[in-house]
Amino acid sequence: MFRIETVIRPEKFEAVKQALNAIGVIAMTVDEVLGCGHQGGHAEYYRGMEVQTSLLPKIRITTVVHEVPVEQVIAAICSAAHTGEHGDGKIFIMPLMDAVRVRDRMRGPDAV
């Protein structure tokens, strides 16, 4: 089992969700987050004054996979989220030792 955490542009969320659903990844947790990477934010103008925005709105998608190959998930996310510009996002892959379903205490891949 692997936990895959993806941080992407908000406008790419629907495309990434559809790409994941198409390969069989349906269960996910989605958060609206703020963050910045190498681009360090950008300047916006509010009432004629420049305002530096260092934290940009992003979407964080967290999912656990065990049946769909991780490389297939990565390819689907990259294809759907790619714009070629700074700020397209990141994918973090972590091995997952165990999972427990609270309702019936089922463990392992069956709990997911």
N, C-alpha and C positions, 0 to 999 in steps of 0.2 A: 504494500500500500504506500501511496505517496500523497503528501499534502502539497497542492499547487496553489500558490498565492500570486495573483496577478494584479498589477497596478497599471491602469490605462486611462486614456482621455475619456471624459464622460460621454462625448458624442460617439464614441466607438463601442459603447456598452452593448447596444442591441445587436450589432454585427457580431461581436464576440460571443454573446449569449446564443445566437442562432448557429454560429459555427460549432460551438460546444455541443449544443443539442443535436446537431446533425451527425456527430460522431458518437453519440450515446452518453455524453456527460450532461446529466439533467440536474442533479443536486448541487447546489452552490449557495454560499452566503455572500451577500453583496453589501458593501459599506460605501458611503460617501465620505471621502477623506480629503485632507489637504496635504500637499507635499511639494517638494521640488528636488530636482536632480542636478545634473551638471549645468542646466540652463539657468538655474538660480532665480527663476521668476521673470517678470517683465514689467515694463512701465505702462501705466494706464493714465488716461486724462480724466479728471473729475472736475467739472465746473472750471475748465481752463487751466487747472493746475496738475502737474505731473505727480503721480502717486506710484511709488515702487511697490509692487506686489511680489513678495518672495515665496509665498505658499500658494500653489495653484490647486484648483479643485480637481480631484481625481476620483476614480472608482476603483475599489479593491474587491476583487473576486477571489473567494477562497473555496476550493473544492478538494475532495479526496477521491483518488482514482485507484482502482485495483484491477478492473477488467479491461479498460481502454489503455493501450500503451502510452506511456508518458510522452514519447517523441511525437505521437499523433496529436496529443493535446497541445503540445508546444507549437507544432506546425499550424494547427487551427487558430490558436490565439494570435500568433505572429501574422498570419495572412489577414485576419480580420481587423487587427488593431494597427497595422502598418500605414503610416503616412509618409515616412521618410524624413520627418522633421524631428528636432529635439523634443522630448516629452512624450514620445509614443508609449513609453512604459517599460516595465520590467516584469520578469517572471521569476519567481523563487520556487525551487523544488526541494522538498524535504522528505526524507524517509519517515514513515509513520510507523511507530512500533506497535500500537494497538489502538482500538477504538471500542467504546462501550456504549450501547444503546441504553439510555436511562430507563425506558419503559419496562424492558424485560431482562436487562443485564446481559444481552447477547454481546459477544465479543468478536473482535477481528473483522475481516471483510464482510461478514454477514450483518454486522451492526451498521455498516455504512449503507 
